[in-house]
Amino acid sequence: MIPLLPRSLRYAAVAVVAGIIFYGSLITTPETAIDDLRLTFVRPSHWRHVVAYATLAASLAYATDHWELPRTHHAAVVVTTATAYGVLMEAGQALFAHRTPFLLTDVLVNAVGASLVLVWFLLRPHVECRPVSTFFERS
């Protein structure tokens, strides 16, 4: 059973994740623990993109759990929204000299990260989500 926080807090979490991505994409060049890994098959920046957009999509799926859409439509909206945010961040980076130009590979990696939320949508019918307030009610 997964507790659902109030909608305002769930949407605030999405805004926080989006803000962190905005900051890391347009304001500063982040260095993370991932950068210390010497993975030869995947660039560290791509790992950052995957983690960032998987987190954004997951927080968006959690925030919108109350939507009464067919599961496939809900999943499509979440993945598309997270991926579109990634496109906007890539376009924004192209405006700054200290950032890389618009890279289609980064957009694709963002989409892969956002698509990881599809696992949640496969599991969702088997998981009960209840408002957190119901955990404190007396039976």
Buried (B, 14 or more C-beta within 10 A) or exposed (E): EEEBBEEEEBBBBBEEBBEBBBEBBBEEEBEBEBEEEEEEEEBBBBBBBBBBBBBBBBBBBBBBBEEEEEEEEBBBBBBEBBBBBBBBBBEBBEEEEEBEEBBEEBBBBBBBBBBBBBEBBEEBEEEEEEBEEEEEEEE
